[in-house]
Amino acid sequence: MDRQLAGLVNIITPRTHPDSAWTLVASYSDRQPRFYSLYNSDTREVKGLGGTHPDIRAAEMGSQDIVKYRARDGLEIPAWLTLPAKGGKKLPLVVRVHGGPYLRGNVWGWDAGGQFIASRGYAVLEPEFRGSAGFGFKLFSAGMKQWGLKMQDDIADSVKWAVDKGIADPDRVCIMGGSYGGYATLMGLVNDPGLYRCGIAYAAVTDIPLLYDSGMAVLSGLPDDYKEYGVPVLVGDLGKDAAQFVATSPLKQAARIKRPLLLAHGSDDHRVPVPHFRKMRSALESAKADAEFVEYAGEGHGWSTLKTRLDFWSRVEKFLDKHIGQK
């Protein structure tokens, strides 16, 4: 299979019937969305079955690699770097921050969001900042109670690495993310206004204490003992860490956001309920921030309809082009 489908990862599902000559194969790469084939071990015939995104042309997609850089305290941080198909140096850069945050952000392979951005000429950098899972306990445990602090520094340090390597134009960097990634986007604009030209946040956590009392599903759906003992270790304690939560909640720091912002949310989001968005919108409007707001009626934690996805990604494309687009 690797000889016939060169340059792809080919995952073989062994046949369960001994008399069958056909084996199911799933194939993909960083440029090629996953597709499925049948392989006949007698005739060596490969018969295509179909794929997840049949209209995508692999030759037009960007390359994705894992890179590593050092945070300011010396911790090694992995990150995913996707470059446009044509490559280039000193490119406009979009830093995509994964949600969670205590999970793995990405894996090697074709990714719709990253490739959409890269296809418009941007480099895309996705740091697996401290607290991310899948890269060892040292990296994971270093993220405990570091919302808006060292976790945020890791994201900023990824930009500095990309600039130092000649990948990114320091004057054309935008930060983007959803859920925790939306939180980190807002805190990036608060903490590092000289680093980011703009930000795009969706389904964003905007106030850490609001996580504990707004019926947030990610907390309310957890066992009581985990909420009592686990969450205070990972995120913080409402009482003991109250001052830290003021300094690291975008809602409390909204007046410090001076860069252009696109903020989007679903009205029916049960994981990060819509008060996070509406309170932040009110605070930004009071601060006369340069912000664009969109609330999608009926949408939850992410976009489920084609209409919403088209509207949101069209806004993203226009927003990026306006603020960090090609010279």
C-alpha positions as CSV (number, residue, x, y, z in Angstrom):
1,M,0.0,0.0,0.0
2,D,2.8,2.4,0.8
3,R,4.3,1.8,-2.6
4,Q,1.0,2.3,-4.4
5,L,-0.1,5.3,-2.3
6,A,3.3,7.0,-1.7
7,G,3.7,10.0,0.5
8,L,0.7,9.1,2.6
9,V,0.0,7.5,6.0
10,N,-1.9,4.3,5.2
11,I,-3.8,2.7,8.1
12,I,-4.7,-0.9,7.5
13,T,-7.8,-2.5,9.0
14,P,-7.1,-6.3,8.9
15,R,-9.9,-8.3,7.3
16,T,-11.9,-10.4,9.7
17,H,-13.1,-13.0,7.2
18,P,-10.3,-15.4,6.2
19,D,-11.7,-16.0,2.7
20,S,-11.8,-12.4,1.7
21,A,-9.0,-10.8,-0.2
22,W,-10.1,-7.3,0.5
23,T,-8.6,-5.0,3.2
24,L,-9.8,-1.6,4.2
25,V,-7.2,1.2,4.0
26,A,-7.5,4.8,5.3
27,S,-5.0,7.2,3.9
28,Y,-4.0,10.8,4.7
29,S,-1.2,13.4,5.0
30,D,-0.8,16.9,6.1
31,R,-2.0,18.1,2.6
32,Q,-4.4,15.2,1.9
33,P,-7.7,14.8,3.8
34,R,-8.5,11.2,4.8
35,F,-9.9,9.0,2.1
36,Y,-10.7,5.3,2.1
37,S,-9.7,2.4,-0.3
38,L,-10.0,-1.3,-0.6
39,Y,-6.9,-3.3,-1.3
40,N,-7.1,-6.8,-2.9
41,S,-4.2,-8.9,-1.7
42,D,-4.6,-11.4,-4.6
43,T,-4.7,-9.0,-7.5
44,R,-3.0,-6.0,-5.7
45,E,-5.8,-3.8,-7.0
46,V,-6.7,-0.6,-5.1
47,K,-10.3,0.4,-5.3
48,G,-11.2,3.9,-4.1
49,L,-14.3,4.2,-1.8
50,G,-14.4,7.9,-1.1
51,G,-13.0,10.6,1.1
52,T,-14.0,13.2,3.7
53,H,-13.2,16.3,1.6
54,P,-13.2,15.1,-2.1
55,D,-12.9,18.6,-3.6
56,I,-9.7,19.5,-1.8
57,R,-6.7,19.6,-4.1
58,A,-3.7,18.3,-2.1
59,A,-1.2,20.3,-4.3
60,E,-2.8,23.5,-3.2
61,M,-2.5,22.7,0.5
62,G,0.2,23.8,2.9
63,S,2.8,21.7,4.6
64,Q,2.6,21.0,8.3
65,D,5.5,20.2,10.6
66,I,6.1,19.9,14.3
67,V,8.6,22.4,15.7
68,K,10.0,23.0,19.2
69,Y,11.1,26.3,20.9
70,R,12.2,27.4,24.3
71,A,9.9,29.4,26.5
72,R,11.4,32.3,28.5
73,D,11.9,30.0,31.5
74,G,13.7,27.4,29.4
75,L,10.8,24.9,29.1
76,E,10.7,23.2,25.7
77,I,7.4,23.8,23.9
78,P,6.2,21.8,20.8
79,A,4.1,23.6,18.2
80,W,2.5,22.8,14.8
81,L,3.6,25.0,11.9
82,T,1.6,25.1,8.7
83,L,3.0,27.1,5.8
84,P,1.2,28.2,2.6
85,A,1.8,25.9,-0.4
86,K,4.1,28.5,-2.0
87,G,6.1,28.9,1.2
88,G,7.8,32.2,1.8
89,K,9.6,34.2,4.5
90,K,8.4,37.0,6.8
91,L,4.9,35.9,6.3
92,P,1.9,37.3,8.1
93,L,1.3,34.9,11.0
94,V,-1.9,33.6,12.7
95,V,-1.3,32.0,16.1
96,R,-4.1,29.5,16.7
97,V,-4.6,28.6,20.4
98,H,-6.3,25.3,21.1
99,G,-9.2,24.9,23.6
100,G,-9.3,22.8,26.6
101,P,-6.8,23.8,27.7
102,Y,-5.7,20.5,29.4
103,L,-5.8,18.4,26.3
104,R,-3.7,17.9,23.1
105,G,-4.3,20.7,20.6
106,N,-3.6,19.0,17.3
107,V,-2.0,16.0,15.5
108,W,-0.2,15.8,12.2
109,G,-2.6,15.7,9.3
110,W,-4.9,17.8,7.2
111,D,-6.8,20.4,9.3
112,A,-9.6,22.4,7.7
113,G,-9.2,25.6,9.8
114,G,-5.4,25.7,9.6
115,Q,-5.4,25.0,5.8
116,F,-8.1,27.6,5.2
117,I,-5.9,30.2,6.8
118,A,-2.7,29.0,5.1
119,S,-4.4,28.9,1.7
120,R,-4.9,32.7,2.1
121,G,-1.2,33.2,2.4
122,Y,-0.7,33.1,6.1
123,A,1.7,31.0,8.2
124,V,-0.2,29.2,11.0
125,L,1.4,28.4,14.3
126,E,-0.3,26.2,16.9
127,P,1.7,26.0,20.2
128,E,1.2,23.1,22.6
129,F,1.7,25.5,25.5
130,R,2.2,24.2,29.1
131,G,-0.9,22.4,30.3
132,S,-1.4,20.6,27.0
133,A,-1.7,16.9,27.1
134,G,0.2,14.3,25.1
135,F,3.7,15.6,25.4
136,G,4.6,14.3,28.9
137,F,3.7,15.1,32.5
138,K,6.3,17.9,32.8
139,L,4.7,20.0,30.2
140,F,1.2,19.2,31.4
141,S,1.8,19.9,35.1
142,A,3.7,23.1,34.4
143,G,0.3,24.6,33.3
144,M,-1.5,24.2,36.6
145,K,-3.0,27.5,37.8
146,Q,-1.3,29.3,34.9
147,W,-4.2,30.7,33.0
148,G,-3.1,34.1,31.7
149,L,0.3,33.7,33.2
150,K,3.0,31.3,32.0
151,M,0.6,29.6,29.6
152,Q,0.1,33.0,28.0
153,D,3.8,33.6,28.0
154,D,4.4,30.3,26.1
155,I,2.0,31.6,23.3
156,A,3.8,34.9,23.1
157,D,7.2,33.1,23.0
158,S,6.1,31.1,20.0
159,V,5.6,34.3,18.1
160,K,9.0,35.5,19.0
161,W,10.5,32.2,17.9
162,A,8.7,32.5,14.5
163,V,10.0,36.0,14.1
164,D,13.6,35.1,15.0
165,K,13.5,32.2,12.5
166,G,12.4,34.6,9.7
167,I,9.1,32.8,9.3
168,A,6.8,35.7,10.5
169,D,6.6,39.4,9.9
170,P,6.6,40.9,13.4
171,D,4.3,43.7,12.2
172,R,1.6,41.2,10.9
173,V,0.7,38.8,13.7
174,C,-2.9,37.9,14.7
175,I,-3.9,35.6,17.6
176,M,-7.0,33.4,17.3
177,G,-8.8,30.7,19.2
178,G,-12.0,29.3,20.5
179,S,-13.1,28.3,24.1
180,Y,-9.9,28.5,26.2
181,G,-8.2,29.6,22.9
182,G,-10.6,32.5,22.8
183,Y,-9.7,33.3,26.4
184,A,-6.0,33.2,25.5
185,T,-6.7,35.4,22.5
186,L,-8.3,38.1,24.7
187,M,-5.5,37.8,27.3
188,G,-2.9,38.0,24.5
189,L,-4.4,41.4,23.5
190,V,-4.4,42.4,27.2
191,N,-0.8,41.3,28.0
192,D,1.0,41.7,24.7
193,P,-0.6,44.5,22.6
194,G,2.8,45.2,21.0
195,L,3.0,41.6,19.8
196,Y,-0.4,41.1,18.2
197,R,-1.9,43.3,15.5
198,C,-5.4,41.8,16.1
199,G,-7.4,39.0,17.7
200,I,-10.2,36.6,16.8
201,A,-12.0,35.0,19.7
202,Y,-15.0,32.7,19.6
203,A,-16.9,30.8,22.3
204,A,-14.4,32.5,24.6
205,V,-14.1,32.2,28.3
206,T,-14.1,35.8,29.4
207,D,-14.3,35.7,33.2
208,I,-12.7,32.9,35.2
209,P,-15.0,33.1,38.3
210,L,-18.0,33.0,35.9
211,L,-16.8,29.4,35.1
212,Y,-17.7,28.3,38.6
213,D,-21.2,29.8,38.9
214,S,-22.7,30.1,35.4
215,G,-23.7,26.5,35.0
216,M,-20.7,25.8,32.7
217,A,-21.1,22.3,31.4
218,V,-17.4,21.5,31.5
219,L,-17.5,22.0,35.2
220,S,-21.1,21.2,36.2
221,G,-20.9,17.9,34.4
222,L,-17.8,16.8,36.3
223,P,-18.0,14.6,39.5
224,D,-18.3,16.6,42.7
225,D,-15.0,15.4,44.1
226,Y,-13.2,16.6,40.9
227,K,-14.9,20.0,41.0
228,E,-13.9,20.3,44.7
229,Y,-10.3,19.0,44.4
230,G,-9.3,18.9,40.8
231,V,-10.4,22.2,39.3
232,P,-8.8,24.3,42.1
233,V,-5.5,22.6,41.3
234,L,-5.7,23.1,37.5
235,V,-7.4,26.5,37.3
236,G,-7.4,28.0,40.8
237,D,-9.4,28.5,44.0
238,L,-12.2,31.1,44.0
239,G,-11.2,32.4,47.4
240,K,-7.5,31.9,47.6
241,D,-6.8,33.0,44.0
242,A,-9.3,35.8,43.8
243,A,-6.7,38.5,43.1
244,Q,-5.1,36.4,40.4
245,F,-8.5,35.9,38.8
246,V,-9.1,39.6,38.6
247,A,-5.7,40.1,36.8
248,T,-6.2,37.2,34.5
249,S,-9.9,37.6,33.5
250,P,-10.4,39.5,30.2
251,L,-13.7,40.9,31.4
252,K,-11.9,42.6,34.3
253,Q,-9.2,43.9,31.9
254,A,-11.4,44.8,28.9
255,A,-10.3,48.5,29.0
256,R,-6.7,47.4,28.2
257,I,-7.7,45.8,24.8
258,K,-6.7,48.3,22.2
259,R,-6.1,46.1,19.2
260,P,-8.9,45.2,16.7
261,L,-11.0,42.2,17.8
262,L,-13.5,39.9,16.3
263,L,-15.6,38.3,19.0
264,A,-18.2,35.6,18.2
265,H,-20.4,33.3,20.3
266,G,-23.4,31.0,20.0
267,S,-26.5,31.9,21.9
268,D,-27.1,28.2,23.0
269,D,-23.5,27.5,24.1
270,H,-23.8,25.3,27.3
271,R,-20.1,24.8,27.7
272,V,-19.2,28.5,27.8
273,P,-22.6,30.1,28.3
274,V,-23.5,33.3,26.4
275,P,-23.2,35.6,29.5
276,H,-19.4,35.3,28.9
277,F,-19.9,36.9,25.5
278,R,-22.6,39.5,26.4
279,K,-20.7,40.8,29.5
280,M,-17.5,41.1,27.5
281,R,-19.3,42.8,24.7
282,S,-20.8,45.4,27.1
283,A,-17.4,46.0,28.7
284,L,-15.7,46.5,25.3
285,E,-18.4,48.8,24.1
286,S,-18.1,50.9,27.3
287,A,-14.3,51.1,26.6
288,K,-15.0,52.1,23.0
289,A,-12.8,49.2,21.8
290,D,-12.3,48.5,18.1
291,A,-14.3,45.3,18.1
292,E,-16.7,43.5,15.9
293,F,-19.3,41.3,17.6
294,V,-21.5,38.5,16.2
295,E,-23.9,36.3,18.2
296,Y,-25.2,33.2,16.3
297,A,-28.7,32.3,17.3
298,G,-29.2,28.6,18.1
299,E,-25.5,27.8,17.9
300,G,-23.7,26.0,20.7
301,H,-20.0,25.5,21.5
302,G,-18.8,25.6,17.9
303,W,-20.6,26.1,14.6
304,S,-23.0,23.3,13.5
305,T,-24.6,24.8,10.4
306,L,-23.2,25.5,7.0
307,K,-24.7,29.0,7.1
308,T,-22.9,29.9,10.3
309,R,-19.6,28.4,9.2
310,L,-19.7,30.3,5.9
311,D,-20.5,33.5,7.7
312,F,-17.9,33.1,10.4
313,W,-15.0,32.1,8.2
314,S,-15.9,34.8,5.7
315,R,-15.6,37.3,8.5
316,V,-12.3,35.7,9.5
317,E,-10.9,36.0,6.0
318,K,-12.0,39.7,5.7
319,F,-10.7,40.5,9.2
320,L,-7.3,39.0,8.6
321,D,-7.0,40.6,5.2
322,K,-7.8,44.0,6.6
323,H,-5.4,43.9,9.5
324,I,-2.4,41.7,8.5
325,G,-3.1,40.9,4.9
326,Q,-0.5,40.7,2.1
327,K,1.4,43.9,1.4
